[in-house]
Amino acid sequence: MPRCFTFPLPRILPRRVMGLALFGIGILATLLVSLWAESSMRRAASGKHSADPADLPYREVALVLGCSEILANGRGNLFFRYRIDAAAALWEAGKCRAFLVSGDNGRVGYDEPTAMRAALVARGIPDARIHSDFAGFSTLDSIVRAKEVFGLSEVMIVSQRFHNERALFLANHIGLDAVACDARDVSAHRALRTRIRERFARIKTLADAYLLGTKPKFPGPPEPIVT
């Protein structure tokens, strides 16, 4: 009678090992996408931003991107202060004629555009030269609305360099001619959470641009700026 031979079946990896492998793959994929996002933002912004107003071309309107004036601990927000400083420097250098302050006004007692307007007026900029976008809930909202709602074909963006790179990427993606003034940055140890959030914000920006086709939360109606 012929002898029967049996072959051992391949051993299935334990669930823990499979879980670790998938986790590792996820981390690697996130790292690669993060590097792609970083490269895309910097490439789009190359040669289009500077901290020195003298290096920047004239633009009729400067778009100041919003953030909270006061932190949760009650202290003043340096990101806010330095953006106002940069905007005032542009005005004093004659690099713009008007401002569009764009930020979040989505809940009671929180109003970024009004805070920015007040800060700019305190720096000597005429109130009539300042326009407010109360639906700048994200960088994407602010950039797209600057073109589609406020009728801008070119603009000077004002924020910190890392933020400007992402904003310039978005402007380039939608065909808005933009340059940017880099406000003074805040040291990493004082803004660690912001730095971490920025890494994920860049990944989301790629997804918004290339996968999701994300639109502003409030797209209209048109409010063209006349300078």
C-alpha positions in Angstrom: 0.0 0.0 0.0 1.5 3.3 -1.0 2.7 5.6 1.8 1.0 8.9 2.2 3.1 12.0 2.6 1.8 15.0 4.4 3.2 18.6 4.1 3.1 21.0 7.0 0.8 24.0 6.2 2.5 27.4 6.5 2.1 28.7 10.0 -0.2 31.7 10.3 1.5 34.7 11.9 0.1 35.6 15.3 -2.3 38.4 15.4 0.1 40.5 17.5 2.8 40.2 14.8 0.4 41.0 12.1 -0.8 44.0 14.0 2.7 45.3 14.5 3.5 44.8 10.8 0.4 46.8 9.7 1.2 49.5 12.2 4.7 49.7 10.8 3.4 49.9 7.3 1.0 52.7 8.3 3.9 54.7 10.0 6.0 54.3 6.8 3.2 55.3 4.5 2.5 58.4 6.7 6.2 59.3 6.7 6.4 59.1 2.9 3.2 61.1 2.4 4.5 63.7 4.9 7.8 64.0 2.9 5.8 64.4 -0.3 3.7 67.1 1.3 6.7 68.9 2.6 8.4 68.8 -0.8 5.2 69.9 -2.6 4.7 72.9 -0.3 8.3 74.1 -0.4 8.5 73.7 -4.2 5.3 75.7 -4.7 6.5 78.5 -2.4 10.1 78.7 -3.8 11.0 82.3 -4.7 7.6 83.6 -3.7 8.1 84.7 0.0 10.4 86.8 2.1 10.6 88.3 5.6 11.8 91.6 4.1 9.2 93.8 2.4 11.9 95.3 0.2 12.2 91.9 -1.5 8.5 91.6 -2.3 6.5 93.0 -5.2 3.7 95.4 -4.7 0.2 94.0 -4.3 -3.0 96.0 -4.0 -4.3 93.7 -1.2 -2.5 91.8 1.6 -4.3 88.8 3.0 -3.6 88.4 6.7 -4.3 84.8 7.8 -6.0 84.6 11.2 -5.3 83.0 14.5 -6.3 83.6 18.1 -5.1 86.9 19.7 -5.1 85.3 23.2 -4.0 81.8 24.1 -6.0 79.4 26.3 -3.7 80.3 29.2 -4.6 84.0 28.9 -1.3 85.1 27.4 -1.0 87.0 24.1 -0.4 84.8 21.0 3.0 85.6 19.5 1.8 84.2 16.1 -0.9 86.9 16.1 1.4 89.7 17.2 4.1 88.9 14.7 1.6 88.7 11.8 0.3 92.2 12.7 3.9 93.4 12.8 4.5 92.0 9.3 1.3 93.5 8.0 2.2 96.9 9.4 5.7 96.7 7.9 4.2 96.1 4.5 2.0 99.1 4.9 4.8 101.3 6.0 6.9 100.1 3.0 4.2 101.0 0.6 3.8 97.4 -0.5 0.0 97.2 -0.4 -3.0 99.5 -0.5 -5.5 97.5 1.5 -5.9 94.5 3.8 -8.2 91.4 3.9 -8.2 89.9 7.4 -9.5 86.4 7.2 -10.2 84.2 10.1 -12.6 82.2 12.3 -15.8 83.8 13.6 -17.7 80.6 14.1 -18.7 80.8 17.7 -19.9 83.4 20.2 -17.1 85.4 21.8 -14.5 84.3 19.2 -13.7 86.7 16.4 -10.3 86.6 14.7 -11.0 89.1 11.9 -12.3 91.8 14.3 -9.3 91.3 16.5 -6.9 91.7 13.5 -8.7 94.8 12.3 -8.5 96.4 15.7 -4.8 95.6 15.9 -4.0 97.0 12.5 -6.0 100.2 13.2 -3.9 100.5 16.4 -0.8 100.4 14.2 -2.1 103.4 12.2 -3.7 101.6 9.2 -7.0 103.3 8.2 -10.1 101.3 9.1 -11.5 102.0 5.6 -8.5 100.1 4.1 -9.3 96.9 6.0 -11.8 94.3 4.7 -13.0 91.4 6.8 -13.6 87.7 5.9 -15.5 86.2 8.7 -15.6 82.7 7.1 -11.9 82.0 7.0 -12.3 78.8 9.0 -9.2 77.2 7.4 -6.3 78.2 5.2 -8.1 76.7 2.3 -11.2 78.7 3.0 -9.2 81.9 3.3 -7.3 81.4 0.0 -10.2 80.2 -2.1 -12.5 82.9 -0.8 -9.9 85.6 -1.5 -10.2 84.7 -5.2 -13.8 83.5 -5.6 -15.6 85.7 -3.0 -13.4 88.9 -2.8 -12.5 88.8 -6.5 -8.7 88.9 -6.1 -6.5 87.8 -9.0 -3.3 88.5 -7.1 -2.5 88.9 -3.4 0.2 89.2 -0.7 -0.3 86.6 2.0 0.9 87.4 5.5 1.7 84.7 8.0 4.6 82.7 9.4 6.9 81.0 6.8 5.6 77.5 7.4 2.0 78.6 7.0 2.8 80.7 4.0 4.3 77.7 2.2 1.1 75.8 2.6 -1.0 78.9 1.6 1.1 79.5 -1.5 0.6 75.8 -2.5 -3.1 76.3 -2.3 -3.0 79.6 -4.2 -1.0 78.0 -6.9 -3.4 75.1 -7.1 -6.4 77.3 -7.7 -4.6 79.8 -10.0 -4.3 82.7 -7.6 -1.2 84.8 -8.2 0.3 85.0 -4.7 3.5 86.0 -2.9 3.9 86.0 0.8 5.5 88.1 3.6 7.0 85.9 6.3 6.1 87.1 9.8 8.6 86.5 12.5 8.4 82.9 13.7 7.8 81.6 17.2 10.5 79.4 18.7 9.8 75.6 18.5 9.8 75.0 22.2 7.0 77.6 22.6 4.9 76.3 19.7 5.5 72.5 19.6 1.9 71.7 19.2 1.6 74.0 16.2 4.6 72.4 14.6 3.1 68.9 15.0 -0.3 70.1 13.7 1.4 71.6 10.7 2.8 68.2 9.6 -0.7 66.8 9.5 -2.2 70.0 8.0 0.2 69.6 5.0 -1.0 66.0 4.4 -4.6 67.1 4.6 -3.9 69.9 2.2 -2.6 67.4 -0.4 -5.8 65.3 0.1 -8.0 68.4 -0.2 -6.3 69.5 -3.4 -5.8 66.1 -5.2 -8.3 63.7 -3.7 -11.3 65.4 -2.0 -11.7 68.6 -4.0 -12.6 70.3 -0.7 -14.6 73.6 -1.0 -14.9 76.4 1.5 -17.6 76.0 4.1 -19.3 79.2 3.0 -18.4 79.9 -0.7 -20.2 83.1 -1.3 -21.9 85.5 -2.3 -19.3 87.6 -4.1 -18.0 90.7 -2.2 -15.4 92.2 -4.6 -12.8 94.5 -3.0 -12.5 97.9 -4.6 -9.3 99.7 -3.6 
